[in-house]
Amino acid sequence: MPHNSSPYLAEGPRVGIRHFTYEDGAEFTARARESKELHQPWLFPPDSAGAYTAYAGRLIEDPTKAGFLVCEKQQGGAVAGFININNIVEGGFQCGALGYGAFAHAAGRGLMREGLGLVVGHAFGPMRLHRLEINVQPGNAASIALARSCGFRLEGFSPNMIFIDGAWRDHERWAITTDMRASGRSSRRRG
């Protein structure tokens, strides 16, 4: 029986995805500190050891969450970004809400697009989810472009939806289902 020695749950030509570990804290927080200008005002990933331990702990231990690191295969597994599935609901829903962020050194290189495709495939495969949702602030053009490029469709707009950086923020709601992915169809907003 062949032995698979890959550290990845799934991999593409340039990246692989794997779960968070507590040992990733030093690299993750260093990348988060380097990427503050890229992330804010949209995203506030943990940038200290204590904050990372709490954050990773929720992703590792809470069955309603799954966290994935997007790692560059040609760079010795360097962390390029992260994609989390939150609020996983089983039963009749089989749904989860995605959150993600690229780190500055990897932004604009297509690594997160490849990584998001791998996470969607993993979610619809081994995790047996049916639907994934992304909630994006309307001004976050890079995040909207990523959702659109991976086949998510715009489903609506929710004013004052999520509390971020001290205020309730409006969000666009994007989603993809197993059926949409299998057929390659989506309703993409042009703009």
FINUTOR-753044 format. One record per residue (C-alpha): residue number from 1; x, y, z. Coordinates in Angstrom, 1 decimal. Layout:
REM residues N
<i=NUM | u=X | v=Y | w=Z>
...
***
This chain:
REM residues 191
<i=1 | u=0.0 | v=0.0 | w=0.0>
<i=2 | u=1.6 | v=3.3 | w=-1.0>
<i=3 | u=2.4 | v=5.8 | w=1.7>
<i=4 | u=1.5 | v=9.4 | w=1.1>
<i=5 | u=4.1 | v=11.6 | w=2.8>
<i=6 | u=2.5 | v=14.9 | w=1.7>
<i=7 | u=1.8 | v=17.3 | w=4.6>
<i=8 | u=-1.2 | v=18.7 | w=2.7>
<i=9 | u=-4.9 | v=17.8 | w=2.8>
<i=10 | u=-5.1 | v=18.9 | w=-0.9>
<i=11 | u=-2.6 | v=20.4 | w=-3.2>
<i=12 | u=-2.4 | v=22.2 | w=-6.5>
<i=13 | u=0.5 | v=23.1 | w=-8.8>
<i=14 | u=1.8 | v=25.9 | w=-6.5>
<i=15 | u=0.1 | v=25.6 | w=-3.1>
<i=16 | u=-1.1 | v=23.0 | w=-0.6>
<i=17 | u=-3.6 | v=23.4 | w=2.2>
<i=18 | u=-3.2 | v=22.0 | w=5.7>
<i=19 | u=-4.8 | v=22.6 | w=9.1>
<i=20 | u=-3.5 | v=25.1 | w=11.6>
<i=21 | u=-1.2 | v=23.9 | w=14.4>
<i=22 | u=-0.1 | v=25.7 | w=17.5>
<i=23 | u=3.5 | v=25.4 | w=16.2>
<i=24 | u=2.6 | v=27.8 | w=13.3>
<i=25 | u=2.2 | v=30.7 | w=15.7>
<i=26 | u=5.6 | v=32.4 | w=15.1>
<i=27 | u=5.4 | v=32.4 | w=11.3>
<i=28 | u=1.7 | v=33.3 | w=11.3>
<i=29 | u=2.0 | v=36.3 | w=13.6>
<i=30 | u=5.2 | v=37.6 | w=11.9>
<i=31 | u=3.3 | v=37.4 | w=8.5>
<i=32 | u=0.3 | v=39.1 | w=10.1>
<i=33 | u=2.4 | v=42.0 | w=11.4>
<i=34 | u=4.1 | v=42.4 | w=8.0>
<i=35 | u=0.6 | v=42.5 | w=6.4>
<i=36 | u=-1.3 | v=45.1 | w=8.5>
<i=37 | u=-1.4 | v=47.6 | w=5.7>
<i=38 | u=-2.8 | v=45.1 | w=3.3>
<i=39 | u=-5.4 | v=43.7 | w=5.8>
<i=40 | u=-6.8 | v=46.8 | w=7.5>
<i=41 | u=-9.5 | v=48.0 | w=7.7>
<i=42 | u=-11.0 | v=44.6 | w=6.5>
<i=43 | u=-9.2 | v=42.0 | w=8.6>
<i=44 | u=-7.4 | v=41.8 | w=11.9>
<i=45 | u=-5.6 | v=38.4 | w=12.2>
<i=46 | u=-3.8 | v=37.6 | w=15.4>
<i=47 | u=-0.3 | v=39.2 | w=15.5>
<i=48 | u=0.9 | v=38.1 | w=19.0>
<i=49 | u=1.6 | v=34.7 | w=20.5>
<i=50 | u=-1.2 | v=34.8 | w=23.0>
<i=51 | u=-3.8 | v=36.0 | w=20.4>
<i=52 | u=-2.6 | v=33.3 | w=17.9>
<i=53 | u=-2.9 | v=30.5 | w=20.5>
<i=54 | u=-6.5 | v=31.5 | w=21.3>
<i=55 | u=-7.4 | v=31.9 | w=17.6>
<i=56 | u=-5.8 | v=28.6 | w=16.5>
<i=57 | u=-7.3 | v=26.8 | w=19.5>
<i=58 | u=-10.8 | v=27.7 | w=18.3>
<i=59 | u=-10.0 | v=26.5 | w=14.8>
<i=60 | u=-8.4 | v=23.3 | w=16.1>
<i=61 | u=-10.8 | v=22.4 | w=18.8>
<i=62 | u=-14.3 | v=23.8 | w=17.8>
<i=63 | u=-16.2 | v=21.3 | w=15.6>
<i=64 | u=-18.1 | v=24.2 | w=14.0>
<i=65 | u=-14.8 | v=25.7 | w=12.6>
<i=66 | u=-12.1 | v=24.4 | w=10.3>
<i=67 | u=-8.9 | v=26.4 | w=9.6>
<i=68 | u=-6.6 | v=26.0 | w=6.7>
<i=69 | u=-3.2 | v=27.4 | w=5.9>
<i=70 | u=-2.4 | v=28.0 | w=2.3>
<i=71 | u=1.3 | v=27.1 | w=1.9>
<i=72 | u=3.7 | v=27.7 | w=-1.0>
<i=73 | u=5.0 | v=24.3 | w=-2.1>
<i=74 | u=8.1 | v=25.8 | w=-3.8>
<i=75 | u=9.0 | v=27.9 | w=-0.8>
<i=76 | u=9.4 | v=25.1 | w=1.7>
<i=77 | u=5.8 | v=25.3 | w=2.8>
<i=78 | u=5.9 | v=29.1 | w=3.7>
<i=79 | u=2.4 | v=30.3 | w=4.8>
<i=80 | u=0.9 | v=32.5 | w=2.0>
<i=81 | u=-2.5 | v=33.0 | w=3.6>
<i=82 | u=-5.3 | v=31.4 | w=5.5>
<i=83 | u=-8.9 | v=30.3 | w=4.8>
<i=84 | u=-11.3 | v=29.4 | w=7.6>
<i=85 | u=-14.7 | v=27.8 | w=7.5>
<i=86 | u=-16.8 | v=29.2 | w=10.4>
<i=87 | u=-20.3 | v=28.5 | w=11.6>
<i=88 | u=-20.4 | v=25.0 | w=10.2>
<i=89 | u=-23.9 | v=23.7 | w=10.4>
<i=90 | u=-24.7 | v=20.1 | w=9.6>
<i=91 | u=-28.0 | v=18.3 | w=9.2>
<i=92 | u=-30.3 | v=19.9 | w=6.6>
<i=93 | u=-27.9 | v=22.8 | w=6.0>
<i=94 | u=-24.4 | v=21.3 | w=5.4>
<i=95 | u=-23.1 | v=24.9 | w=5.2>
<i=96 | u=-20.3 | v=27.0 | w=6.4>
<i=97 | u=-19.1 | v=30.6 | w=6.2>
<i=98 | u=-15.7 | v=31.4 | w=4.8>
<i=99 | u=-13.2 | v=34.0 | w=5.9>
<i=100 | u=-9.8 | v=34.4 | w=4.4>
<i=101 | u=-6.7 | v=36.6 | w=4.0>
<i=102 | u=-3.5 | v=36.6 | w=2.0>
<i=103 | u=-0.2 | v=37.7 | w=3.5>
<i=104 | u=1.5 | v=40.7 | w=1.9>
<i=105 | u=4.4 | v=38.7 | w=0.4>
<i=106 | u=1.9 | v=36.4 | w=-1.5>
<i=107 | u=-0.8 | v=39.0 | w=-2.4>
<i=108 | u=-1.6 | v=39.3 | w=-6.1>
<i=109 | u=0.1 | v=36.1 | w=-7.2>
<i=110 | u=-2.9 | v=33.9 | w=-7.6>
<i=111 | u=-2.0 | v=31.7 | w=-4.6>
<i=112 | u=-5.1 | v=32.4 | w=-2.7>
<i=113 | u=-7.3 | v=31.6 | w=-5.7>
<i=114 | u=-5.6 | v=28.2 | w=-6.0>
<i=115 | u=-5.9 | v=27.8 | w=-2.2>
<i=116 | u=-9.6 | v=28.7 | w=-2.1>
<i=117 | u=-10.3 | v=26.3 | w=-4.9>
<i=118 | u=-8.6 | v=23.5 | w=-2.8>
<i=119 | u=-10.6 | v=24.5 | w=0.3>
<i=120 | u=-13.9 | v=24.5 | w=-1.6>
<i=121 | u=-13.0 | v=21.0 | w=-3.0>
<i=122 | u=-12.1 | v=19.7 | w=0.5>
<i=123 | u=-15.3 | v=21.2 | w=2.0>
<i=124 | u=-17.5 | v=19.7 | w=-0.7>
<i=125 | u=-15.5 | v=16.4 | w=-0.7>
<i=126 | u=-14.3 | v=15.0 | w=2.6>
<i=127 | u=-16.2 | v=17.5 | w=4.8>
<i=128 | u=-19.4 | v=16.8 | w=2.9>
<i=129 | u=-20.7 | v=20.3 | w=3.0>
<i=130 | u=-23.3 | v=21.5 | w=0.4>
<i=131 | u=-22.9 | v=25.3 | w=0.6>
<i=132 | u=-20.2 | v=27.8 | w=1.4>
<i=133 | u=-20.9 | v=31.5 | w=2.0>
<i=134 | u=-18.6 | v=34.5 | w=2.0>
<i=135 | u=-19.6 | v=37.9 | w=3.6>
<i=136 | u=-17.5 | v=40.8 | w=2.2>
<i=137 | u=-17.5 | v=44.5 | w=2.8>
<i=138 | u=-18.5 | v=46.2 | w=-0.5>
<i=139 | u=-15.2 | v=48.2 | w=-0.6>
<i=140 | u=-13.0 | v=45.2 | w=-0.4>
<i=141 | u=-12.4 | v=44.8 | w=-4.1>
<i=142 | u=-9.7 | v=42.1 | w=-3.7>
<i=143 | u=-11.9 | v=39.9 | w=-1.7>
<i=144 | u=-14.8 | v=40.3 | w=-4.0>
<i=145 | u=-12.6 | v=39.5 | w=-7.0>
<i=146 | u=-11.4 | v=36.3 | w=-5.3>
<i=147 | u=-14.9 | v=35.2 | w=-4.5>
<i=148 | u=-16.1 | v=35.9 | w=-8.1>
<i=149 | u=-13.0 | v=34.2 | w=-9.7>
<i=150 | u=-13.7 | v=31.0 | w=-7.7>
<i=151 | u=-17.3 | v=30.8 | w=-8.9>
<i=152 | u=-19.2 | v=32.3 | w=-6.0>
<i=153 | u=-22.4 | v=34.1 | w=-6.9>
<i=154 | u=-23.6 | v=37.4 | w=-5.4>
<i=155 | u=-26.8 | v=36.6 | w=-3.4>
<i=156 | u=-27.5 | v=39.9 | w=-1.6>
<i=157 | u=-26.6 | v=42.8 | w=0.5>
<i=158 | u=-26.9 | v=43.1 | w=4.3>
<i=159 | u=-26.6 | v=46.5 | w=6.0>
<i=160 | u=-24.9 | v=46.6 | w=9.4>
<i=161 | u=-24.2 | v=42.9 | w=9.3>
<i=162 | u=-20.9 | v=42.3 | w=11.1>
<i=163 | u=-19.2 | v=44.2 | w=13.9>
<i=164 | u=-15.6 | v=45.0 | w=12.6>
<i=165 | u=-13.1 | v=47.6 | w=13.9>
<i=166 | u=-15.6 | v=49.3 | w=16.2>
<i=167 | u=-18.6 | v=49.5 | w=13.9>
<i=168 | u=-21.4 | v=47.5 | w=12.3>
<i=169 | u=-20.4 | v=47.1 | w=8.6>
<i=170 | u=-22.4 | v=46.4 | w=5.5>
<i=171 | u=-21.6 | v=43.2 | w=3.7>
<i=172 | u=-22.3 | v=41.6 | w=0.3>
<i=173 | u=-23.3 | v=37.9 | w=0.6>
<i=174 | u=-21.6 | v=35.5 | w=-1.9>
<i=175 | u=-22.2 | v=31.7 | w=-2.0>
<i=176 | u=-21.4 | v=28.6 | w=-3.9>
<i=177 | u=-23.0 | v=25.1 | w=-3.7>
<i=178 | u=-21.8 | v=21.7 | w=-4.8>
<i=179 | u=-24.3 | v=21.8 | w=-7.7>
<i=180 | u=-22.9 | v=25.1 | w=-9.0>
<i=181 | u=-19.3 | v=23.9 | w=-8.7>
<i=182 | u=-20.1 | v=20.6 | w=-10.4>
<i=183 | u=-21.8 | v=22.3 | w=-13.4>
<i=184 | u=-19.4 | v=25.3 | w=-13.5>
<i=185 | u=-22.3 | v=27.7 | w=-13.4>
<i=186 | u=-22.6 | v=30.8 | w=-11.2>
<i=187 | u=-24.5 | v=34.1 | w=-11.2>
<i=188 | u=-21.7 | v=36.6 | w=-11.2>
<i=189 | u=-22.3 | v=40.2 | w=-10.8>
<i=190 | u=-20.4 | v=42.2 | w=-13.4>
<i=191 | u=-18.6 | v=45.3 | w=-12.4>
***
